[in-house]
């Protein structure tokens, strides 16, 4: 996905509102920031991914097995309980984006939301796994807690994703910001994915174990919300421009932007595959390789490349373009999924290594996609003179939320179809050979097929981009 670098064209005259007042010590141009201030902003922004990574990983990893193996919920219904709150969040995200676009405060347009939204995520995440009641009441309280968590996350994630478009002018600055974001997503997922299951086991499993895991996740989220709020305090935002007067018109703008439409579809599909991986990790560890304690190791193998390979993916994307980097990342992820089909016949260490291969591809998917989002937002703003970063990031966040939710739901359907037996004892029931096959296929073949479809969509975009450019739909961008 090659994108021209360089300064953006000036906004269309006559559409700008008064900018937010800049901090007294802010430089006149973001590229002229003192190095220590620039580092603080980069690290502060990156730390916000502690919220994103924890929200995506901890419920994605623990909630489905908590429902099936502790609360005794059928696999399909459990998948639905995970899905519906995220569908609601997906509906809410564009509304949250429009709200942040139209907000003016002494803290800026986005920072109040990342603070209070993040703190609300922490509170409701803890209540989701609190186990206040047993039986049907416990199931309903868990579902309600996750609904509130997903709602709060929408009001955090949408403004958080829009911040790079607000505070940067250059392509290389955006790549630097999102590179740190991807790395910390990996760190958060590594911590939540490895420590969360260990906390459950150390506390004896069942309701008590998940309660402590929920409190642990809430603590990580609080750190991330405070860090991004404080760390971005010195970043000077762009001037606030006039936005489209209605949400309907703003969504129409996003829908009319050809490259963004494809980026949205890619976000849905790649996070759907990730949702399958996260939801399937506990089942894979227990029923495929026969070691329940390997759940954290499998997740760590999957997310560690976000930390280890982000620099390599950044260089590759800068050298070959984001389009080529995204293609390579998807091919690597696809390879990991397909080779993992042989896991029952492989040594445990080799099976876990294949999780790492898929994870390395996932790291590249994230970096290239996140680098494209602020670029498209900035180009749209430069072309129209209107501030719509919140709506674009809201629609993109909708794609990510939907993908993760659909991944968990699809995995639950696969388990149900292959005859997975639920349990209300806090421990997984013995499964038939057919159910164990479903566990394996749900975490390998299904994500592979989804990624193959993503590649087809992505590679078709070159022709569509040329057509969009020729018709004047969008600025000439090759995805």
C-alpha positions in Angstrom: 0.0 0.0 0.0 2.1 2.9 -1.3 1.3 6.3 0.1 3.0 9.5 -1.0 4.8 11.2 1.9 5.2 14.9 2.5 3.3 17.8 4.0 -0.4 18.0 3.5 -2.1 20.5 1.4 -3.6 23.4 3.3 -7.2 23.1 4.3 -10.0 24.6 2.1 -10.4 28.2 3.0 -13.4 29.3 4.8 -14.2 26.1 6.6 -11.9 26.4 9.7 -13.2 27.1 13.1 -11.1 28.6 15.8 -8.3 26.2 16.8 -8.0 25.0 20.4 -5.6 27.2 22.3 -2.2 25.6 22.3 -0.3 25.1 25.5 2.0 28.0 26.4 5.1 25.9 25.9 4.0 24.2 22.7 6.2 24.7 19.6 4.8 26.4 16.6 5.0 23.2 14.5 4.9 19.6 15.7 8.0 18.7 13.7 9.9 21.4 15.8 9.2 19.7 19.1 12.0 19.3 21.6 13.2 15.7 21.5 12.2 14.9 25.1 8.7 16.3 24.5 8.4 14.2 21.3 9.5 11.1 23.1 7.0 11.8 25.9 4.2 12.2 23.5 5.1 9.0 21.6 5.4 6.9 24.7 2.3 8.4 26.3 0.3 7.7 23.2 1.6 4.2 22.8 0.7 3.4 26.5 -2.9 3.9 25.6 -2.7 0.5 23.8 -2.6 -1.1 27.3 -6.3 -0.4 27.3 -6.9 -1.7 23.7 -4.7 -4.8 24.2 -6.2 -5.7 27.5 -9.8 -5.2 26.4 -9.3 -7.2 23.2 -7.2 -10.0 24.8 -8.6 -10.7 28.3 -12.3 -11.1 27.4 -11.4 -12.5 24.0 -9.3 -15.2 25.8 -11.3 -15.9 29.0 -14.9 -14.9 28.5 -16.0 -17.7 26.2 -14.5 -20.5 28.3 -15.7 -18.8 31.5 -19.2 -19.0 30.1 -18.9 -22.6 28.8 -16.8 -24.2 31.4 -17.7 -22.3 34.6 -21.2 -20.9 34.1 -22.4 -23.9 32.1 -23.6 -21.9 29.1 -23.9 -23.7 25.7 -21.2 -22.8 23.2 -23.4 -21.1 20.7 -25.2 -19.0 23.3 -21.9 -18.1 24.9 -20.7 -16.9 21.6 -23.8 -14.8 21.3 -23.2 -13.3 24.7 -19.7 -12.2 23.6 -21.0 -11.0 20.2 -24.0 -8.8 21.1 -22.2 -6.2 23.3 -19.6 -5.7 20.6 -22.3 -5.3 18.0 -23.7 -2.6 20.2 -20.3 -1.0 20.5 -19.9 -1.1 16.8 -23.2 0.8 16.4 -22.0 3.3 19.0 -18.5 3.9 17.6 -19.5 6.3 14.8 -21.7 8.3 17.2 -18.8 8.5 19.6 -16.5 9.7 16.8 -18.9 12.4 15.8 -19.2 13.5 19.4 -15.4 13.9 19.8 -15.2 15.8 16.5 -17.6 18.3 17.9 -16.1 18.6 21.4 -14.1 21.6 22.5 -12.5 21.7 25.9 -9.3 22.9 27.6 -8.1 19.3 27.4 -8.7 19.1 23.7 -11.3 17.2 21.8 -10.1 13.6 22.5 -8.3 13.5 25.8 -11.3 13.8 28.1 -12.8 10.7 26.4 -9.6 8.6 26.6 -9.4 9.4 30.3 -12.9 8.8 31.5 -13.7 6.1 28.9 -10.6 4.2 29.9 -11.4 4.4 33.6 -15.0 3.1 32.9 -13.5 0.2 30.9 -11.5 -0.8 34.0 -14.5 -0.7 36.3 -16.8 -2.7 34.1 -14.2 -5.2 33.1 -13.8 -6.0 36.8 -17.5 -6.4 37.2 -17.8 -8.7 34.2 -15.7 -11.4 35.9 -16.8 -10.5 39.5 -19.2 -13.5 39.8 -21.8 -11.6 41.9 -24.3 -14.5 41.5 -24.6 -18.0 40.3 -26.9 -19.7 37.9 -28.9 -17.7 35.3 -28.5 -14.5 37.4 -24.7 -14.9 37.1 -25.0 -15.3 33.4 -27.1 -12.2 33.0 -24.8 -10.1 35.2 -21.8 -11.2 33.3 -23.5 -10.3 30.0 -24.5 -6.9 31.4 -21.0 -6.2 32.7 -19.5 -7.0 29.3 -22.1 -4.8 27.6 -21.1 -1.8 29.7 -17.4 -2.6 29.2 -17.8 -2.6 25.4 -19.8 0.7 25.6 -17.1 2.4 27.6 -14.4 1.0 25.3 -16.0 2.7 22.3 -15.7 6.1 24.0 -12.0 5.4 24.7 -10.9 3.7 21.4 -12.5 6.0 18.9 -10.8 9.3 20.1 -7.6 7.4 20.9 -7.4 6.2 17.2 -8.0 9.7 16.0 -5.2 11.4 18.0 -2.4 10.7 15.4 -4.4 12.6 12.7 -4.8 15.5 15.1 -1.2 15.9 16.3 1.0 15.0 13.3 1.6 16.5 9.9 4.1 14.0 8.3 3.8 10.4 7.2 6.9 9.4 9.1 5.5 10.9 12.3 2.4 8.9 12.0 4.3 5.7 11.3 6.4 6.4 14.4 3.2 6.9 16.5 1.4 3.8 15.3 4.6 1.7 15.6 4.7 2.4 19.3 0.9 1.7 19.5 1.3 -1.7 17.8 4.3 -2.6 20.1 2.3 -1.8 23.2 -0.7 -3.7 22.0 1.7 -6.6 21.8 2.9 -5.9 25.3 -0.6 -5.6 26.7 -1.8 -8.7 24.9 1.3 -10.5 26.1 0.7 -9.5 29.7 -3.0 -10.1 29.7 -2.7 -13.3 27.6 0.1 -14.9 29.7 -0.7 -13.5 33.2 -4.5 -13.6 33.0 -4.8 -17.5 32.6 -2.0 -17.9 35.2 -4.0 -15.8 37.6 -7.1 -17.9 37.0 -5.2 -21.1 37.7 -3.3 -19.7 40.7 -6.6 -18.6 42.3 -8.1 -22.1 41.9 -10.0 -21.6 38.6 -13.8 -21.2 38.5 -15.5 -18.0 39.6 -12.8 -17.0 42.1 -10.0 -17.3 39.6 -11.8 -15.3 37.0 -12.6 -12.6 39.6 -8.9 -12.0 40.3 -8.1 -12.0 36.5 -10.7 -9.3 36.0 -9.2 -7.2 38.7 -5.8 -7.7 37.2 -7.0 -6.6 33.8 -8.7 -3.5 35.3 -5.5 -2.4 36.9 -3.6 -2.6 33.6 -6.4 -0.5 31.9 -6.2 2.2 34.5 -2.4 2.5 33.9 -3.0 2.8 30.2 -5.8 5.4 30.4 -3.8 7.7 32.8 -0.6 7.3 30.7 -2.2 8.4 27.4 -4.0 11.3 29.0 -0.9 12.6 30.7 1.5 11.8 28.0 -0.3 13.6 25.2 -0.9 16.7 27.3 1.9 18.6 25.5 1.0 17.6 22.0 -0.3 20.5 19.9 -3.4 19.5 18.0 -4.3 20.6 14.5 -6.9 23.4 14.3 -10.5 22.1 14.5 -12.2 22.3 11.2 -15.8 22.3 10.3 -17.4 18.9 10.1 -20.3 17.6 8.2 -23.5 18.8 10.0 -25.0 15.3 10.5 -23.8 11.8 11.3 -25.6 10.5 8.2 -23.6 12.8 6.0 -20.3 12.0 7.7 -20.9 8.3 7.3 -21.7 8.9 3.6 -18.3 10.6 3.3 -16.5 7.6 4.8 -18.5 5.2 2.6 -17.6 7.3 -0.5 -13.9 7.0 0.2 -12.8 3.9 -1.8 -9.5 3.1 -0.1 -11.1 3.6 3.4 -13.9 1.2 2.5 -11.4 -1.5 1.7 -9.4 -0.7 4.8 -12.6 -1.1 6.9 -13.3 -4.5 5.3 -9.7 -5.6 5.9 -10.0 -4.6 9.6 -13.2 -6.7 10.0 -11.6 -9.8 8.4 -8.2 -9.6 10.1 -9.7 -9.1 13.5 -12.2 -11.9 12.9 -9.2 -14.3 12.4 -7.6 -12.9 15.6 -10.8 -13.4 17.5 -10.8 -17.0 16.5 -7.2 -17.4 17.7 -7.9 -15.7 21.1 -11.2 -17.5 21.7 -9.6 -20.8 20.7 -6.4 -20.6 22.7 -7.7 -22.2 26.0 -9.5 -24.9 24.1 -6.5 -25.6 21.9 -4.2 -25.8 24.9 -6.4 -28.3 26.8 -7.9 -30.4 24.0 -5.3 -30.4 21.2 -1.9 -30.4 22.9 -3.2 -31.6 26.2 -1.7 -29.0 28.5 -4.1 -26.4 30.0 -1.2 -24.4 31.4 0.0 -23.8 27.8 -2.7 -21.2 27.2 -0.6 -18.3 28.3 2.4 -19.6 26.3 0.3 -19.9 23.1 -1.0 -16.4 23.5 2.4 -15.1 24.3 3.8 -16.8 21.1 1.0 -15.1 19.1 1.4 -11.6 20.5 5.2 -11.4 21.2 6.0 -10.6 17.6 4.1 -7.3 18.0 7.0 -6.3 20.3 9.8 -8.2 18.5 9.0 -7.6 14.9 7.4 -4.1 14.8 10.7 -2.5 13.9 11.2 -4.9 11.0 7.7 -4.4 9.7 8.1 -0.6 10.0 11.3 -0.8 7.9 9.7 -3.2 5.4 6.6 -0.9 5.0 8.8 2.2 4.6 10.9 0.4 1.9 8.3 -1.5 0.0 5.2 0.5 0.8 2.3 -0.4 3.0 0.5 -2.3 0.3 3.3 -4.8 -0.2 3.9 -5.0 3.6 0.3 -5.8 4.2 0.3 -8.5 1.5 3.4 -10.1 3.0 1.9 -10.0 6.5 -1.3 -11.7 5.4 0.6 -14.4 3.6 2.7 -15.1 6.7 -0.4 -15.2 8.9 -2.1 -17.6 6.4 1.0 -19.9 6.4 0.9 -20.1 10.2 -2.7 -21.0 10.3 -2.5 -23.8 7.7 0.7 -25.4 9.1 -1.0 -25.4 12.6 -3.4 -27.9 11.3 -0.7 -30.5 11.9 -0.5 -29.6 15.6 -1.9 -32.9 17.0 1.0 -34.7 15.4 3.7 -32.2 16.3 5.8 -31.7 19.5 4.3 -29.1 21.7 7.2 -26.7 21.2 6.8 -26.8 17.4 3.0 -26.3 17.6 3.6 -23.2 19.8 6.2 -22.0 17.4 3.6 -22.0 14.6 1.5 -19.8 16.8 4.4 -17.4 16.7 4.5 -17.5 12.8 0.9 -16.5 12.7 1.6 -13.8 15.3 4.4 -12.4 13.2 2.0 -12.0 10.3 -0.6 -10.4 12.7 2.0 -7.8 13.8 2.5 -6.7 10.2 -1.2 -6.6 9.6 -1.7 -4.2 12.5 1.2 -1.9 11.7 0.3 -1.5 8.0 -3.4 -1.0 8.7 -2.9 1.5 11.6 -0.4 3.5 9.4 -3.0 3.8 6.6 -5.8 5.0 8.8 -4.4 8.4 9.8 -3.0 8.9 6.3 -6.5 8.5 4.8 -7.9 10.8 7.5 -5.3 13.5 6.8 -5.8 13.3 3.1 -9.6 13.6 3.4 -9.2 16.6 5.7 -6.7 18.3 3.3 -9.1 17.6 0.4 -12.3 18.7 2.0 -11.2 21.1 4.7 -13.5 19.3 7.2 -12.6 17.6 10.4 -13.9 14.0 10.3 -11.1 12.1 12.0 -13.5 10.9 14.7 -16.0 9.5 12.3 -13.3 7.7 10.2 -11.6 6.3 13.3 -15.1 5.4 14.7 -16.0 3.4 11.6 -12.6 1.8 11.6 -12.9 0.9 15.3 -16.4 -0.5 14.5 -14.7 -2.9 12.0 -12.2 -4.1 14.6 -14.8 -4.6 17.3 -17.1 -6.4 14.9 -14.3 -8.7 13.7 -13.2 -9.7 17.2 -16.8 -10.3 18.2 -17.6 -12.3 15.1 -14.4 -14.4 15.6 -15.5 -15.4 19.1 -19.1 -16.0 17.9 -17.9 -18.1 15.0 -15.7 -20.1 17.2 -18.6 -20.8 19.5 -20.7 -22.0 16.6 -17.9 -24.3 15.4 -17.7 -25.8 18.9 -21.4 -26.3 19.0 -21.5 -27.8 15.5 -18.9 -30.4 16.5 -20.6 -31.3 19.7 -18.6 -29.5 22.4 -20.0 -30.3 25.9 -20.3 -27.4 28.4 -19.7 -27.6 32.1 -20.7 -25.6 35.2 -18.0 -27.1 37.5 -15.2 -24.6 36.7 -13.4 -27.4 34.8 -13.7 -28.4 31.1 -15.6 -31.7 30.5 -14.1 -34.6 28.6 -14.8 -34.2 24.8 -15.3 -36.5 21.9 -12.9 -36.8 19.0 -15.3 -34.8 16.9 -15.4 -32.0 19.4 -11.6 -31.9 19.6 -11.5 -31.7 15.8 -13.8 -28.7 16.0 -11.5 -27.1 18.5 -8.6 -27.5 16.0 -10.4 -26.4 12.8 -11.9 -23.3 14.5 -8.5 -22.0 15.4 -6.7 -22.9 12.1 -8.8 -23.5 9.0 -11.5 -20.9 9.7 -9.0 -18.0 10.2 -7.1 -19.2 7.1 -10.2 -19.1 4.9 -11.0 -15.6 6.3 -7.5 -14.4 5.6 -7.6 -15.8 2.0 -10.7 -13.7 1.4 -9.0 -10.7 2.9 -6.0 -11.1 0.5 -8.4 -11.3 -2.5 -10.1 -8.1 -1.4 -6.8 -6.3 -0.7 -5.2 -7.2 -4.0 -8.3 -6.2 -6.0 -8.0 -2.7 -4.6 -5.4 -1.5 -7.1 -7.9 -1.4 -9.9 -10.6 0.1 -7.8 -8.2 2.8 -6.5 -7.3 3.8 -10.1 -11.0 4.0 -10.9 -11.7 6.2 -7.8 -8.8 8.5 -8.7 -10.0 8.8 -12.3 -13.5 9.7 -11.2 -12.3 12.2 -8.6 -13.7 10.2 -5.7 -10.6 10.4 -3.7 -7.0 11.6 -3.9 -4.8 9.2 -5.9 -3.8 6.6 -3.3 -2.7 3.1 -4.2 -3.7 0.6 -1.5 
